[in-house]
Amino acid sequence: NGKNGWVANANYSTGYRMPNIDDIGKLFENTPGFLTVPNPGLKPEYVHNFEVGLIQEKKDRYQIETHLYYTILQDAILKRNFQFLGQDSITFGGVTSRVEALQNAGKAIVYGLELSGQYFLSKNLVLQSRYNLSKGTESDDVVVGKKVPLRHVPPFFGSTSLAYTKNKWGIKAEANYNGEINADDLAPSEAAKDYLYAADKNGKPFSPAWYTVNLKLRYDFTKSTSLSLDWENITNQQYRPYSSGIVAAGSNLILALKASF
């Protein structure tokens, strides 16, 4: 009945993405020895998405949501080997580089699970958790019919928090976590960027798991004005978000005053 019971839903959607100017006309060297050249023949990519969900709820006690999704991407815009003026390698910046370009390389599939829940330990104390697990494959550009991991699919990630609110005060302790992508599950285009990743015991690039612990304190002066103090990454973890190549911030404090008019 929406507040006490079960709710089931299903959804189908479709869409497309037109190549932008960056996709069609950009010339850049993303990886040393590999040069991405413009491809004016690039066409739109189309997506078909299927999703089913289930919600179980009891008012003022708990709520659990589960969603499964399956996405098919046709004429997927992916980076593949290419030729420039009939050559598969050219000299750029004094370096002989393999020519690549964004192309409509075939079909890609992404599927996964989203799970979230909250439980009211009391009127003022709430426990929440969220999880997301995704997998993806695309057509291999070397072996016809072979499927390899899709680059843009992140590893497992989630968060768990315990929040307490009373009168004008609010405090929340939370943990954010990210799973590992081992060398065998890393997309081929990412495996070539060993400078972005850590090396496993065999010297192969992989994306390590990581977590952060955070504490947030808030005081509401009025409905439109509040003061907050956040202590992020309390344990001072050193980590890199997947495929970013940038080390995230260590332990830090954020003091903020928010006012709405």
Solvent accessible surface area in square Angstrom, and as a share of the most:
residue,aa,sasa,rsa
1,N,140,0.72
2,G,38,0.37
3,K,112,0.47
4,N,73,0.37
5,G,22,0.21
6,W,166,0.58
7,V,61,0.35
8,A,80,0.62
9,N,66,0.34
10,A,82,0.63
11,N,81,0.41
12,Y,118,0.45
13,S,49,0.32
14,T,87,0.51
15,G,27,0.26
16,Y,141,0.54
17,R,101,0.37
18,M,115,0.51
19,P,17,0.11
20,N,76,0.39
21,I,155,0.78
22,D,83,0.43
23,D,22,0.12
24,I,58,0.30
25,G,43,0.41
26,K,93,0.39
27,L,89,0.44
28,F,59,0.25
29,E,77,0.35
30,N,63,0.33
31,T,15,0.09
32,P,99,0.62
33,G,23,0.22
34,F,73,0.31
35,L,1,0.00
36,T,4,0.02
37,V,4,0.02
38,P,48,0.30
39,N,16,0.08
40,P,116,0.73
41,G,56,0.54
42,L,15,0.07
43,K,113,0.48
44,P,30,0.19
45,E,16,0.07
46,Y,100,0.38
47,V,43,0.25
48,H,52,0.23
49,N,30,0.15
50,F,93,0.39
51,E,51,0.23
52,V,77,0.44
53,G,8,0.07
54,L,81,0.40
55,I,30,0.15
56,Q,33,0.14
57,E,30,0.13
58,K,102,0.43
59,K,114,0.48
60,D,102,0.53
61,R,100,0.36
62,Y,63,0.24
63,Q,44,0.20
64,I,85,0.43
65,E,47,0.21
66,T,41,0.24
67,H,34,0.15
68,L,93,0.46
69,Y,39,0.15
70,Y,90,0.34
71,T,24,0.14
72,I,40,0.20
73,L,41,0.20
74,Q,80,0.36
75,D,56,0.29
76,A,0,0.00
77,I,18,0.09
78,L,17,0.09
79,K,55,0.23
80,R,35,0.13
81,N,72,0.37
82,F,58,0.24
83,Q,106,0.47
84,F,81,0.34
85,L,152,0.76
86,G,59,0.57
87,Q,98,0.44
88,D,67,0.35
89,S,37,0.24
90,I,33,0.17
91,T,96,0.56
92,F,76,0.32
93,G,78,0.75
94,G,73,0.70
95,V,74,0.43
96,T,97,0.56
97,S,1,0.01
98,R,71,0.26
99,V,0,0.00
100,E,29,0.13
101,A,0,0.00
102,L,36,0.18
103,Q,39,0.17
104,N,39,0.20
105,A,30,0.23
106,G,28,0.27
107,K,85,0.36
108,A,1,0.00
109,I,32,0.16
110,V,35,0.20
111,Y,92,0.35
112,G,13,0.13
113,L,59,0.29
114,E,72,0.32
115,L,64,0.32
116,S,25,0.16
117,G,24,0.23
118,Q,49,0.22
119,Y,84,0.32
120,F,55,0.23
121,L,85,0.42
122,S,55,0.36
123,K,189,0.80
124,N,42,0.22
125,L,49,0.25
126,V,26,0.15
127,L,73,0.36
128,Q,55,0.25
129,S,24,0.16
130,R,143,0.52
131,Y,82,0.31
132,N,24,0.12
133,L,78,0.39
134,S,15,0.10
135,K,100,0.42
136,G,9,0.09
137,T,43,0.25
138,E,11,0.05
139,S,29,0.19
140,D,25,0.13
141,D,71,0.37
142,V,119,0.68
143,V,78,0.45
144,V,150,0.86
145,G,71,0.68
146,K,101,0.43
147,K,98,0.41
148,V,15,0.09
149,P,40,0.25
150,L,16,0.08
151,R,74,0.27
152,H,124,0.56
153,V,16,0.09
154,P,54,0.34
155,P,9,0.05
156,F,68,0.28
157,F,85,0.35
158,G,10,0.10
159,S,32,0.20
160,T,43,0.25
161,S,13,0.08
162,L,73,0.36
163,A,21,0.16
164,Y,87,0.33
165,T,62,0.36
166,K,105,0.44
167,N,143,0.74
168,K,97,0.41
169,W,135,0.47
170,G,4,0.04
171,I,74,0.38
172,K,65,0.28
173,A,48,0.38
174,E,28,0.12
175,A,29,0.22
176,N,48,0.24
177,Y,51,0.19
178,N,22,0.11
179,G,13,0.13
180,E,95,0.43
181,I,19,0.10
182,N,64,0.33
183,A,22,0.17
184,D,119,0.62
185,D,73,0.38
186,L,8,0.04
187,A,3,0.02
188,P,69,0.43
189,S,50,0.32
190,E,0,0.00
191,A,40,0.31
192,A,56,0.44
193,K,15,0.06
194,D,91,0.47
195,Y,109,0.41
196,L,29,0.14
197,Y,24,0.09
198,A,46,0.36
199,A,70,0.54
200,D,41,0.21
201,K,198,0.84
202,N,111,0.57
203,G,55,0.53
204,K,106,0.45
205,P,22,0.14
206,F,33,0.14
207,S,5,0.03
208,P,56,0.35
209,A,61,0.47
210,W,49,0.17
211,Y,94,0.36
212,T,7,0.04
213,V,52,0.30
214,N,9,0.05
215,L,64,0.32
216,K,70,0.30
217,L,67,0.33
218,R,94,0.34
219,Y,57,0.22
220,D,38,0.20
221,F,90,0.38
222,T,80,0.46
223,K,216,0.92
224,S,49,0.32
225,T,37,0.21
226,S,18,0.11
227,L,68,0.34
228,S,31,0.20
229,L,75,0.37
230,D,26,0.13
231,W,104,0.37
232,E,57,0.26
233,N,5,0.02
234,I,50,0.26
235,T,68,0.40
236,N,97,0.50
237,Q,52,0.23
238,Q,155,0.69
239,Y,37,0.14
240,R,95,0.35
241,P,53,0.33
242,Y,36,0.14
243,S,36,0.23
244,S,47,0.30
245,G,25,0.24
246,I,123,0.62
247,V,68,0.39
248,A,26,0.20
249,A,70,0.54
250,G,30,0.29
251,S,49,0.31
252,N,46,0.24
253,L,123,0.61
254,I,75,0.38
255,L,127,0.63
256,A,45,0.35
257,L,123,0.61
258,K,139,0.59
259,A,49,0.38
260,S,63,0.40
261,F,238,0.99
